[in-house]
Amino acid sequence: MNFEAVKAIYRFEMARTWRTLLQSIVSPVVSTSLYFVVFGAAIGSRITEVEGVSYGTFIVPGLVMLSVLTQSITNASFGIYFPKFIGTIYEILSAPVSYFEIVLGYVGAAATKSIILGLIILATAGLFVPLHIQHPVWMLLFLVLTSVTFSLFGFIIGIWADGFEKLQMIPMLIITPLTFLGGSFYSIGMLPQSWQTVALFNPVVYLISGFRWSFYEIADVSLSVSMGMTLSFLVICMTVVWWIFKSGYRLKS
Amino acid sequence: MSPIISVSGLSKTYASGFTALKSINLGIKPGEIFALLGPNGAGKTTLINIICGIANASSGEVLVDGHDIRRDYRTTRSLIGLVPQELHTDAFETVWATVSFSRGLFGKPKNPAHIEKVLKDLSLWDKKDSKIVTLSGGMKRRVMIAKALSHEPQILFLDEPTAGVDVELRKAMWDVVRTLRASGVTIILTTHYIEEAEEMADRVGVINRGEIILVEEKAALMQKLGQKRLKLHLQGKIDAVPTPLAAYNLELAGDGTELIYTYDTRSEHTGITSLLSDLRAAGIRFSDLDTTQSSLEEIFVSLVRA
């Protein structure tokens, strides 16, 4: 195991975060605060409670997930796409590092950033609404698993993308709508029966449901199903990344 | 002496169907400076990329210090430093950070003293805290070399190292390369500047259309393939080469005051003795003469055109 290489990639990526602090941390926190103002205050005044939890408090896990999902994908996809774009990928490919170590460095850094961001957003939420986390270990587990899984997904997008447009396409056109429709701001049970069935095809529903359960013990689907779906997506992403490196797809000619 | 790099039957065909390398066989001796010459698209960079792990070979085998580049990639890659043709750098990183990153990437623990030495050797020490984006093209090229040397490689690939670099900096880089060779580093150099190969290389390989067409000691190559030119400085001016001398294919130069005779050093009879006799018979006298050897560039051009 080339720990020095993993450390070098990880530190390099984390250094980029500190260099772009405004974009990496401040911007998502400001966006989330605005969500609280718009959804929590404006809409929350009309929807007082959801399943016994005040609306402002209810949306906290969904808002954290929204940021964690999009930032995991953005951080990881940009992290690997940028060396491809500027050509410095040659150094990674010619170094004595295994595929696993490359992924560990890039995905580890992207997931770390997302986890830090998720915790900052959680702390920010605490300024707006009273927070109580009933199962902090499960909350952390969901946060870490989601960050890692979607960082892996972002890594795949970064490898696949051959332009900045494609890099933005998946997060903007697929992930954000799925998150909004995945119960970030409402319970699936509030939808008509037919739409509840449709919603179950949205993988983000399971992530938000499990994450919300760790806060308030209320969920749209059972905890085991949420965890199972999260782990399934993790395995799928790992399989695709393994194939990418084995085949050299978009990395090696 | 067993080669430090051994390439056997190496072929590369891209997905587009273009065959960049056709069953290449090549051995690089430890400690030598090997110049790989070839026109654009000849396969130089493809060959380097395969050896360094950036591209996959279609078939064939490459051994670095006896290790297979696929099975023992950790060992082989840690022995190699690569300076690519293009200036690929992280624009917003400092010189120190990017060179240190390269060392870590190659599995070496931090060694500020070594990084300092490399930067000083390449006259980059006063720029160590500068962001790369603020450096000139020549400085960026040095940063690329510093990155390649950061992990103390035994083999250094320099792919067009002095492309776009001014004469002064080019000569400074030649000095760096010579110093590296003196410390035991094997250097493989691709270049368009034939004078670079002529100046520095121990051996020269010529690649064209994906095939190695020649590998030779530079001095032997120049002696074996080189043509010599005999220049005769005439005592008086002549308007044309006299008819009895037509068989020598003489070239009239210097506004009629010089005659140039080109001959092959490999042939048994150079024709110089008979030329001088025939000149005397034709009443042409000369005050001085000198000979010059064909340059490597002329040899290269003649090979790739063959």
Boltz contact constraints between the chains, C-beta under 6 A:
constraints:
  - contact:
      token1: [A, 2]
      token2: [B, 107]
      max_distance: 6.0
  - contact:
      token1: [A, 4]
      token2: [B, 104]
      max_distance: 6.0
  - contact:
      token1: [A, 4]
      token2: [B, 107]
      max_distance: 6.0
  - contact:
      token1: [A, 5]
      token2: [B, 105]
      max_distance: 6.0
  - contact:
      token1: [A, 5]
      token2: [B, 107]
      max_distance: 6.0
  - contact:
      token1: [A, 8]
      token2: [B, 101]
      max_distance: 6.0
  - contact:
      token1: [A, 8]
      token2: [B, 104]
      max_distance: 6.0
  - contact:
      token1: [A, 8]
      token2: [B, 105]
      max_distance: 6.0
  - contact:
      token1: [A, 12]
      token2: [B, 101]
      max_distance: 6.0
  - contact:
      token1: [A, 87]
      token2: [B, 86]
      max_distance: 6.0
  - contact:
      token1: [A, 87]
      token2: [B, 88]
      max_distance: 6.0
  - contact:
      token1: [A, 88]
      token2: [B, 88]
      max_distance: 6.0
  - contact:
      token1: [A, 88]
      token2: [B, 90]
      max_distance: 6.0
  - contact:
      token1: [A, 90]
      token2: [B, 54]
      max_distance: 6.0
  - contact:
      token1: [A, 90]
      token2: [B, 84]
      max_distance: 6.0
  - contact:
      token1: [A, 93]
      token2: [B, 53]
      max_distance: 6.0
  - contact:
      token1: [A, 93]
      token2: [B, 54]
      max_distance: 6.0
  - contact:
      token1: [A, 94]
      token2: [B, 52]
      max_distance: 6.0
  - contact:
      token1: [A, 94]
      token2: [B, 53]
      max_distance: 6.0
  - contact:
      token1: [A, 94]
      token2: [B, 54]
      max_distance: 6.0
  - contact:
      token1: [A, 94]
      token2: [B, 82]
      max_distance: 6.0
  - contact:
      token1: [A, 95]
      token2: [B, 105]
      max_distance: 6.0
  - contact:
      token1: [A, 95]
      token2: [B, 106]
      max_distance: 6.0
  - contact:
      token1: [A, 96]
      token2: [B, 74]
      max_distance: 6.0
  - contact:
      token1: [A, 96]
      token2: [B, 77]
      max_distance: 6.0
  - contact:
      token1: [A, 96]
      token2: [B, 78]
      max_distance: 6.0
  - contact:
      token1: [A, 96]
      token2: [B, 107]
      max_distance: 6.0
  - contact:
      token1: [A, 248]
      token2: [B, 56]
      max_distance: 6.0
  - contact:
      token1: [A, 252]
      token2: [B, 55]
      max_distance: 6.0
  - contact:
      token1: [A, 252]
      token2: [B, 56]
      max_distance: 6.0
  - contact:
      token1: [A, 253]
      token2: [B, 55]
      max_distance: 6.0
